[in-house]
Amino acid sequence: MFLKVLLLILTTKIGVLIVGFLTMVLMLKGLGVEGRGLLAGLLIYPQLLVSLLEGGMRQTATLYLGKKIESADTVMGSVCIYGALVGIIGVGISIVAIIRTATFDYTLLSILIASLLIPVQLYVAYIKGMFLGLEKYENVNKILFVPKILILFAFVVLDIIGEMTVFSVVLIIFIGNAANLIQSYYYLNRLNIPSSHYSLKKTIKMFRQGIPYAISLFLIVANYKLDILLLSQWGDSADVGSYVISVQFGELIWQLPAALSLMLMIKSAKTADRSQFSENVTLISRLSVTISVFIGVILYFVLPVIINLVLDSDSNNKIQNTYLYLFPGLLAMVIFKIVNSDLAGNGSPIYSVWIMLPAVILNIFLNYILIPKYGGEGAAIASSISYIFTTISIITIHKYKYRQSFLSYLLIRPSDLVFLVDKGKNLISRRIR
C-alpha cells in the first residue's frame, strides 16, 4: 500500500513538474526579469501570511482525523470557523503591509486581488489536511494538478494575445486558486461527511495544539521568502526577478519531497513501530536526494537554453549563477522536508522551531552582508548556508532519536535499488492479474 501510494504521488508530481515548468517559462517570457520581480514583491506578504495562518490548523486537522481524536464533522466545523476569522484578518494585514512597505507602484486592485488569495488558499489547505487525515490521497493529487493546468492554459492565452502583465497574472492566479477551492469542496462533499459541527471550544483546542506547527511552517517558508522581501528593499526589481526565477526553477527539485512529506506525516502519526518507520524515512530521504540531484543537474543545463529563448544573455549568466549558488541549499532542504515531516507527524514540530529560529536569523545577517555587494547571487549564497545549517541540525536530532547513521539520510545504497525493482515487479504482476 505504501509503495502504491508512493507511485501515485510520484506520477502526479511528474505531471505537476512539467506543468509548473511550462508555466514559469511563459510567465518569464511575458513579464521579463523586472516584471517577475514586481510580481514577487506583490505576492510576498500574502504568501508569508498563508504560511503563518494555515500551518497549524491544516496539520492539526490531519492529525486529529488520522488518530481519530475528533470526528470529520467536528474538524470541518472548526476549520470553517478558524478560516473565516483569520482569512479576514489576513486580508487586512496584507493590504496594509503592501501599501506601507512596497518599493514599487501597484494598483489598489492588484493589491486587493493578491490579498484575497489568503482566505482562498487557507481553505484549500484545510481541506487538503482533511483529505490526508482520511487518507484520500487521490483527492489530494487531483487538487494539486487541475488548477495548475487551468493557470497554464490561461497563460498561453495571455501570451498569444500579448496581454501578460503583473495585474493579469495575479488575476489568473486568483481565478485558478478559486477554481481549486471549488474543486476541493466538491471532492470533500462527495465523502458524505455529516453537516459541520461548530464548536468554538474545540476550535480553540485545535488552534492551541497547532501553534507549534504554525510557527514551524512560517519559519520554514520565511527562511526563503524573506530573501525576496530583503532584495526588494536593498536591491532593485532586476535583482528580485533574477533571484525569483532561479528559486522557481530550483523549487521544481522540491516537488517530490513536498508530496512525500505530506504522506509521511500521516503515516508517522499512525505508525506503532517507530524503529521500522525510521528506516523508511531514511530510505525515502536517500531516494529523494538521488532523484533531486538528477533533476537539478538537468535544470542547470536546461536553464540557459530557456533564458536565451526569452531573455538576453546578461540575464542568463546572472540567473544561472544564482541557481548554481542555490543548488546545494535546495538539495539540503530535500532532506529537511522529509525528516521534518516524520518528526512533525510524530507530534514533535517544536524541533523545527528550535532549528529555524537561528537559521532565519543567520539568513537575515548573511543577506545584510551579501545583498548590497552581490545582489541576488548574495541572497542565494545566504540561503544555501542557512538551508545546509537547518538540514544538518534536523538530521542530528533524528539520528539521535532513532539511532540512524548520518550518511543513511544521504547516500543511496545498492539494496535501495534492489528494493525498488522488486516492489515494482510485484506491483506490475498484481496489475496484470
N, C-alpha and C positions, 0 to 999 in steps of 0.2 A: 504493500500500500504506500509506504514511504517513497519508494523509488517511482511508483506510478505517478504520484502527485508531483514528485521532483521533475519528471519528464514533461508533465503537463505544463508546469510553470516555466520550464526551460523553453519549450516550444513557443509559448505565448510571449516570453521575453525576447526571443529572437525576432518575432514579428514587431514588437514594440521598439526594438533596437533599430530595425530597418526604417520604420515609420518615423521615429524620432530623428534619425539621421537625415532623411529627406526633408523633414520639416525645418531642421536647422539650416540646411543648405538654402532652401527657399527664403527663409527669414533673413539670412545673411545677404543673399542676392538682392532682396528688396529693400532692406534697411541700410546696408553697409555697416562699417565698423562703428561709426559715430551714432548712427540710428540704433544699433543694437545696444550701445552703451546707454542711450536715453531710455530705452525700454527697460533695461535692467534697473536703472535708477528709479523708475516709476513703480516697479513691482517689488522692490526690496522690502519695504515696510509690510505690505500685505503678506509676503512670504514668511517673514520673521514672526508676524503675529499669528499666522496659521500654525506654525510650528509650536509656538508657546501655548496656544489655546486648545489645540486638538490632541496633543500628545497624551496627556493624562487620561482623558475620557475615552479615547479610542482604545488604548491599551488596557484600561480597566474593563471596558466592555468585553474585550477579547478574553481576559482572564476570568471574569465573572461567569461568562457563558461556557468557557472551556472547562472550568472547575465546577460548574453548576451551582455557583454561590447564589445566583438570582435567576428568576425566570426571564425568558426573552421579552415578554411584555413589560416587565418592570424595568429592564435595561433600556428598552426602546423609549419608555416614558421619561426616564432620567436623561437620556441624551437629547431628547426633544427640548426639555426644559433648559438644560445647560446650553445647548446650541443656540437657542433663541436669545438667551441673555448675553452670552459672550460674543455672539455674532454682531449684535447691535453695538456693544462696547468697542469691539474690534474695528468696525467700520468708522466709528467716530475718531478713535485714536489714529487710525491710518490716515484719514483725511487731514487732520491737524498736523501730523508728523510730516507728511509730504509737503504740504503748503509751507510749513515753517523752515524746513531744512533743505529742500530741493535747490540744487545749484543750477538747474536747467528749467526752462519755461514749459510747463504743462498746462493744458486747458483744464478747467474745473471739471468738465465732463469726463475727461480721461482719468482724472484722479478719483472721481466718484465710481466709475466702472471698475477701475483697478481695486478699489477698496471693497466693492460689493463682491469681489471674488472670495472674500474671507468667509462669510456665512455659507456660501455655496460649497466651498472646499471643505469646510468643517463638517457639514452634514454628510458629504460623500465619505469622508474619513471615518465618521462614526458608524455609518452603515457597513463600511469595509471591515471595521473592527468586529461588528456583529457577525458578519459572514465568516470571518476567521474563527471566532469562538464557536460557531455552529459547524465549522469545518466544511463550509460551502466554497471550496477553493475554485470551482468552475465559475462561480459568480464573480469572485474577485478578479479572475482572469478576464472576464467579459468587460467589466467596468474599467479595467486598465487599458484595454485595446480599442474599443469602439470610439470613444471621444477623440482619441489621437488620430484616428482615420478621418473623422469629420473635420478636425482642425487642419489636417494636411490637405484635404480636398478644398477647403476654403482658401488656404494659402495659395494653392495652384490657381484658383480663380482670380485672386488678388494680383498674382504675378502676371497673369495673362492680360488683365485689363490695366495693369500699371498703377494700381491704387494701394500699394502696400506702404502704409505709414504707421507711426507709433500708435496713433489712435485706432486705426483699422485693425491692427494686430491685437491690441488689448481687447477690443470689442469681440473679435473672433475667439480669443481665449476665454472670455467670459461666456459666450454662447456655447462653446464646447463644454465648459465646466457645468453650465446649466443643464445641457443635454445629459451629461454624466450623472447629475443628481436625479433627473427624471428616470433614467435607466436604472440607477441603483435602487430607487424606491420601488420601481416595477418588480425587480427581482426579489426585493425584500417582501413585498406584498404577496408574492406567489408562494412564500413559505407558510402562509396561513397562520401567522402569529396572532394570538388574540389581541384585541384592542389594547393600545398602550395604557399601562397602569402608571399614573402620575403620582409620585411620592417625593415631596421636597426633602424629607428626611433621608431617603435612600440616595437621592441625587447628591446631597451634601456628603454622604458617606463615600460614594464613588469618587467625588471630586477630591476629597481628602486623601483617599488611597492613591489617586492618580497624580498627586502633586510631584512626587519624585520622578515619575515618568515624564511629566510635562517639562520639568526643569531639565531633565536629561536630554530630551529631544530638542528643546530650544537651544541648549548649549552646543549640541552636535551641529545643528543647522547654522547657528550663529557663527561657529568657528570658520565656516567658509563663506557665508553670506556677508559677514562683516567686512570682508575684503572689498566687496563691491561698494559698500557704503563708504569705507575709508578712501577708496580710489576716487569716488565721486567728489570727496571733499579735498583730497590732496593731489589729485591728478586732473586730467581732462576727459572728455567723453570718448576720445580715441583710446586712451588707456583703459577706461572701463570696458569699452567694446572689445578690444583685443583680449582682455582677461576673460570676459564673459564667454566669448566664442571658444576660447581654449578650455574653459571649465565645462561648457556644454558638451563639447566633443569628449572631454575626459569623463564626464558623468555617464557616458554610454558604457564605460567599463563597470559601473556600479549596477547596471540593470539586473544582472543575475543575482549577486548577493542581496540586493534590495528585496527581490522576490523570495529568495530562500530564507531571509531573516524573518519575514512575516510567518512563514510556515514553521520555522524553528521555534519562534516564541510560543505558539500554541502547543506544539509538541513538547516543548520543555516544561510548560505548565502542567501537562498531564502525565509525564513520564514518572515512573517509580524507580527505575534503575538508573540512577544518575551516572554511575561509572560507565555503563554501556553507552548511554546517550552522549557523554562527553567524547567518546571515541567517534561517534557520528559527527559531532561538531568539528573535531579536528580533521576528519575526512572531508567534510564539505568545505572547510577552510582551505585545505590543500588543493582541492579540485578547483575552487573558485579562483585562487591565486593563479593557477596554471592557465585557466581559460582567460582570465583578465590580462595576463601578460601577452597572450596571443592576440587578443582584441586590441590591446593598447599599442602593440608594435604595428599592427595593420593600420590603425588610425594615424600613427605618426607619419607613415608613408602616403596615406591617402589624403591627409590634411592639406599638404601643399598643392596637390592636384586640384582639390576643390577650391581652395583660396585663389589659385591662379585663374580659375574659370570665372570667378565673380568679383575678385578684388585685384589690387595692384600688388607688385612683388614686394614692396616695402612692408605692407601689411602682412604678407605671407611670412616673411622672416620673423617678424615680431610675434605673430600668433604661434608659429611653430616652436620658437624658443620658449615662449610662455608654457606651452603644452609640455615640452620636454622637462622644464623645471617642476611642473606639477605632477608629472607621472609617478615618481617614487612615492609621493604622498597619497595619490589616488590609489595606488596599489596597496599601500599600507592600510588604507581605510576599508578596503575589501575585507581584510581580516577582522578589523574592528567591528564592522557591521555584523558579521557572522557571530563572533564571540559575544558581543554585547547583547545580541538577541537572546542567546542562551541564558545569560545572567539575568536579563530583564524578565524573561519568561519564567524564570525560577524565583521571581519575586525579589530580585536584587538590583533594581535600577540605580540605586544610590552609588554603586561603584562608578558608573559612567559620569555621575555628577562630580564625584571627587576627582576624576581624571580630567574632565572637560573644563572645569573652572581654571586650573592653572594653564591648560592648553590654550584657552581663549585669551588669557592674559599674555601668555607668551606670543601668541599670534599678533595681538594688537601692538605689543612692544616691537616685534620684528618689522611689522608693517610701518610703524612710525619711523624706523631707521631706514628701511629699504625703499618704500614707495617714492619719497621725494627724489631719490637718486636713480632708481631703476624702473619706476612706473609699474606697469602690470607684471613685468618679469620679477620685480622685487616682491610683489604680492604673492606670486606663485612660489617663490623660494620660501617665504614666511609660512605659507600654507603647508608646504611639504614637510618642513621641520616640525610644525605643530601636529600634523597628521601622524608622522612617524612616532612622535612622543606619545600620543594617545594609544597607538597600537601596541607599542612595547609595554606600556602600562597595563592595558587590558589583558594582554597575553600573560603577563607576570601574575596577575590576580587569578585568572582562570586556571593556569597550570598549577598554581599553588593549591587551589581548592580541589582540583580533580586529578592531581598527580600526573600531569602530562609533561612531556619534554617540550622545550621551546621550539625546536625545529619541526615538531609534529604538526604545527599550525602552518608551516611554510612550504616544505619540500615534499613534492609528490613522490609516492613510493610505487614500485612495480606491482605490489599487491593491490593498490588502488585501481590500477588499470585492469587487472585480472578480475577484480570485484565487479567493475562496471560492465565488462564484457560478459561475464557470467549472468549478471542480473538482466542485462539487455537481451541475452539469448532466451532466458526464462520468460521474460515479458513477451517477446515475439512469439515463442512457442504457445503461450496461452492465448494470444490473439488468433493464431492460426486454428487452434482447436475450437 
